[in-house]
Amino acid sequence: MREPFELEWCGGVAEKHYRRLRPEVMDLPWGTLVKERYPLELVERARIWWTMSVITEYRAAVAFSELLRCMLEAKVPLDLVGMASEFIADEISHVEIASRIAMELGGGAPLELDTTAMIRRPAPQSNPLERVNEQMLCVSLIHETFSGALIAETMRIATQPLLRSAEKLIARDESRHIRLGSLYFEWAAEDLRDEERARLAKLAIETLEELAIGWRTAVPASSAGFETKDLHDLGRLDAEAFGVHARNCVRDDILPKLARFGIEIPKPTVDQLLA
């Protein structure tokens, strides 16, 4: 059921424990983002962008929790499970960072969401390792790789201290999240049959098609007369730059990684995806 997306904070003992896990969030240069420096309409859009980022990071936390459950059920090597278990705390810290940035811009935008339907869950008839395969494919090899590439680019061009520092911190975490998928498939490669690789290739195409909607429908914020520097300051690539970097990430990062593990996407399909 869709309902207003609102987050709560307990404080006290829970906050102290969480701060020991992720103290660096409080070290970001909070208070340096002065929203009055930017056009009011751009600030309102930025509130929406960062609220959507909150939801994206929250969805990533849900995805990693599902992945972790599948890994435990499949008895994946314990060190891989231990590595993945840390990533939920990473994503929660990203949720907090995006939420606090939205607050510095005037507060989160009012959005509704069904938190019970945020991710694709594995088919119940698949076996435990197949469930891990598809979750690892979608979460680490595709979504985290895609997110990491775009965050690295916004970090590179950002000049506003808070946004640059926040994106640097998130990019650091994403690099480990991306590495998990390769480590897992290096371990699982010997047991991947041709039929399973074909199934994963089909799932990869579906996942990439969902991502492609984002760069195909992006509306240029600069068309409203906003300065490119202001867009970058508020953590946003313009539509054209987003499309270029998104396609480059799919072509240069995601597809070669899939091919390395025998998950091949036919060239005509690739051409259609990147059109």
N, C-alpha and C positions, 0 to 999 in steps of 0.2 A: 504494500500500500504506500502510495506517495504521501509524504508529509514534509513540513518545513525542515530543512537541513540545518540543525542547530547542534552545537557541540558544548559539552559541559567540562568543568574543571573542578576536581575535588580539593586540591591543595593539601596542606598538612603532610602526613607521612608519605602518602602516595607521590606527591610532588617532589619531596626530598629524595625519594628513591629514584624517581625518573630523572631528576637533575644530576644524580651521580652517574647515570647511564649516558646522558647527553648534555653535559654542562656547556658545550660550546654555543648552544642556542642563545644563551643569555649574554654571550660575549659579542654578538653581532652589534653593529653600530645603530641600535634603535634610537629613534628621535631625529635622525638625519634626513628623513624623507619629509620634505615640506610640501604638502599637497597644494598650497596656495601658489607655488611657483608655476603650476601647470594649468592649462585651460580646464574649466569646470567640466565640460563635456568629456574631455580625455580622462579626467580623474574618475568620473562615473563609469566610463568604460573599463578603466583599470580595476575598479572595485569588482566588476563582473569577472574580468580575466583572473584575478587572484582568488575570487570565490570559486571559480571553476577549477583553479589549481588545487584548492583545498580538497575538492571532491575527487580530483584525479589522484592526489596523494592518498586520500582515504581509501579509494578503490584499490590502489596498489597495496596498501596494508591488508585489505581483505584478500587480495590475490595471493600475497605471500603466506597468509595464514592458511589458505586452502592448499597451497603448494606444500607447505610444511606438513599438513595432515596427510597428504598423499605420500610424501616421502617417508614418513614414519610407517604408514600402512604397508609400503612396498619394501621396507627394511633397506633403504638406501644407506650407503656407508655413513657411519655416525659423524665423521668429520664434516661431510657435506651437509648433513642435517644441522649440525651445530653452527656451521657457517650461515645457513639460511635463516636459522632462528633469530639471529641478530638483526636481520633486515626488517622485521616488523617494527622494532624500536626505531630504526632509521626512518621508516615511512611515517610513523607517528610524529617524529620530530619535524619532518617535512610538512605535515599537516599543521603543526603548531606554527612553523615559520610562515607559511602562506596565510594562515589565519591572522597572525599578528601584522603582517604587511597589509592585508585587507583592512584591518582596524586602523592602521596609520593613514589609510586613504579615506577614512570616514566610516568604515564598517562594512561587513560582508553584505553582498547583494542578496535579497530574499529569493531563495530557490527551493523547490520541492524535489524530493528524491525518495526512491524506494531502496533502502539500504540492503534489503534482502535479495535484490536482483541486480547487483552491481557488476558481477563477473560471470563469465562463462564457466560453468561447472562441468567436470568430466561426465561422460555417459556412464550410468551405473552398471551397464553390462560389460564395460571394459575391465581388464584386469589391473591390479595395482600399479605395475610398471607402466602400462599404457597410460594410466591417468597421470603419472608423474611426467611421462614424455610430453603429453600435450600441454600440461600446465607449465612445464619448464620452457617449452617452445614459445608459448604465447607470452609468458611473463618476462622471462629473462632474455631469450634470444631476439624477441621482437619488441615488445613494449618498452622494456628498460633500455635496450639499445637505442631505440628511437628517441625516447625521452632524454637519455644521456647526451645524444648528439645535439639536440636542440638546446638543451640547457648550456652545454659547452659553448655554443655560438652566442647565446644571449649574454653569458658571462664575459665572453671576449669583447663584446661591443658595449657593455654597460659601463657607465661612468658614475652613476649614483652610488655612494658608498654602501648603503644597506643592501640594495638589490644585487650589487656585484658580490658582496661578501656572502649573502644568502645563497646565491646561485653557485658560488664556488664550493660552499659546504655541501649543497645537494649534489653537485657534480662529483664530488669525492665519493659520496655514498653510492651513486649510480654506477660508478666504475666497478665496484665490488659486486653489485647486483648483476651486472652484465657478465662478469667473469664466472659467476656460478653456473650459468647455462653451459658454457664451454667445458667446464670441469665435469659437470654431470654427463654430458654426452660423450666426452672422452671415456668415461667409465662405462657407459651404457652401450657404446657403439657396437661391440662384438655381438650383442644380443638383438640388435635392430635388424629385423627381417625386411625384405624388399616391400612386403605388403604394409608393414608398419611405416616405413619411410614414405610410401605413397600416401598413406593416410595422413601423416604429418604434413606432407607437402600440400595436400588439399586444405588442411586446417590453416597452414601458413598463408595460403592465398586468401582465404576468407578473412583472416586477421588483418592482412595488409590492405585488403579492399576497404575494411572499416577505417583504417588509418587514412587511406587515400581520400575519403570524404572530407577530412579536415583541410587538406591543402587544395582540394578542388573547389571548395565552397568558401574559402577564406575571403573576407571582404577587406579591401585595403583601407586601413585606418587613416593612411596619409591622404586619401581622397577627401577627407573632411577638413583638410588644411592643417593637420597637425605636423609639427616639426619631427623629423626622423629621430633627432637626438632625444626629444621628449619621449617618444615611443620606447627607445632603448633604455632610457632612465627608468621607465616604469615596467621594464621586463618584457617588452613585446617586440617581436620581429614584424615588419610589415608583411602583407600577404605575399608579395612577390618573393621576398627573401625567404620567408617561411617555406614556400613551395620549392624553391631551389634547394635549400638545405635538407628538407624532408626527403625529396627525391634522391639527393646525393646519399643520404644515410641509408635508404633502402638499397640503392644500387651498389654502394661501396662498402657498407658495413654488414647489413642484415643478410642479403642474398649470398655473399661469399661465405659467411659463417654457416648458413644452412647447407650450402653445397659441400662444405668441408665434412659434414656428417651424412652426406648422401641424400639430403633432402632437397631435391632439385625442382626448381620452378621453370616450366617451359618458356623459351624466349618470347613467343608471341604473348603469353600471359604477362611476362615482365614488361614488355613494351606497352601493353594496355594499362598496366598498373601505373607506369611512370608517365603516361600521356598527360 
